[in-house]
């Protein structure tokens, strides 16, 4: 009888652990999705290297024209 009780107890603990793991996995997915979303927003607001080079080229050209 004690073995049956212990087995039942272990099954219940396993079940709770599985539920907690599912909750943690879901939260982890949400956090990762939020981070990726924030990264996309930041990248969309940042100028690309080509844009910076193009702007610097124009500024240098204008500077030379004034000289």
C-alpha positions as CSV (number, residue, x, y, z in Angstrom):
1,X,0.0,0.0,0.0
2,X,2.8,2.4,0.8
3,X,4.4,1.9,-2.6
4,X,1.1,2.7,-4.3
5,X,0.8,5.9,-2.2
6,X,4.3,6.9,-3.1
7,X,3.8,6.2,-6.8
8,X,0.6,8.3,-6.8
9,X,2.4,11.1,-5.0
10,X,5.2,11.0,-7.6
11,X,2.8,11.1,-10.4
12,X,1.1,14.1,-8.9
13,X,4.4,15.9,-8.5
14,X,5.4,15.0,-12.0
15,X,2.1,16.4,-13.3
16,X,2.7,19.7,-11.4
17,X,6.2,19.9,-12.7
18,X,5.0,19.4,-16.3
19,X,2.4,22.2,-15.8
20,X,5.0,24.5,-14.4
21,X,7.4,23.7,-17.3
22,X,4.6,24.6,-19.8
23,X,4.1,27.9,-18.0
24,X,7.8,28.7,-18.1
25,X,8.1,27.7,-21.8
26,X,5.2,30.0,-22.7
27,X,6.6,32.9,-20.7
28,X,10.0,32.3,-22.3
29,X,8.4,32.4,-25.8
30,X,6.7,35.7,-24.9
31,X,9.9,37.2,-23.6
32,X,11.8,36.1,-26.7
33,X,9.1,37.5,-29.0
34,X,9.2,40.8,-27.1
35,X,12.9,41.1,-27.4
36,X,12.9,40.3,-31.1
37,X,10.1,42.9,-31.7
38,X,12.1,45.5,-29.8
39,X,15.1,44.7,-31.9
40,X,13.2,45.1,-35.1
41,X,11.9,48.5,-33.9
42,X,15.4,49.6,-33.0
43,X,16.9,48.5,-36.3
44,X,14.1,50.3,-38.3
45,X,15.0,53.5,-36.5
46,X,18.7,53.2,-36.9
47,X,20.4,54.4,-40.1
48,X,22.1,51.7,-42.1
49,X,25.8,51.9,-42.8
50,X,25.1,52.7,-46.5
51,X,22.8,55.6,-45.5
52,X,25.5,57.0,-43.3
53,X,28.2,56.7,-45.9
54,X,25.9,58.3,-48.5
55,X,25.1,61.2,-46.2
56,X,28.8,61.7,-45.3
57,X,29.7,61.6,-49.0
58,X,27.2,64.4,-49.7
59,X,28.4,66.4,-46.8
60,X,32.0,66.1,-48.0
61,X,31.0,67.1,-51.5
62,X,29.2,70.2,-50.2
63,X,32.1,71.1,-48.0
64,X,34.5,70.9,-51.0
65,X,32.1,73.0,-53.2
66,X,32.3,75.8,-50.5
67,X,36.1,75.8,-50.6
